[in-house]
Amino acid sequence: MHEMLHLIEPSHSEYFTKLLTTHYPSWREARAELNELPVGAEAWKSG
């Protein structure tokens, strides 16, 4: 949803946040969960 809304509003403006809250009310919880995950690609396995 986040990326699709960038088609309407390219920046993380107040309007973008309003759209995101309207169409994805739990986005703050999802962001918090994603921010807790490790970022490093070294944990990924190829193959």
N, C-alpha and C positions, 0 to 999 in steps of 0.2 A: 504494500500500500504506500509506503514511504516513497519508493522510487516512482511509482505511477503518479503520485501527487506532484512530483517535480515536473511533470509534463504541463501542469497547470501553473505552478509557482516554482520557479527555478531556485530560489533561495530559501533559507530557513527563517523566513520572516514570521511576523506575528500572524499573518494571513495563512501561511503554510501550517503553522501550529494549530490554528483554528480548524482548517480543513482536516488535518490528521486526527484531531480530537473528535470531529464529527464522524469521520468514516472508520476510525480505528480507536475507539475510546480507551482501550487498554494499552496503548502504545508506550506509555511511561513504564509500565511493568515489564513489557517486552524489552525495552531499551535497557532497563536495569539488569535483567537476566543476561542479555547479550554482553553487557559490559563486564560481567563477572567471568566470562569465558576466556580461556587463554587465546592469545592472538597469534602466537608463533606458528609458522608453517612447518617447523621442524618436527612437530608432533604428527603430521600427516604421513600416511604411508602411500607410496606409489604402487601402482600395479593393478 
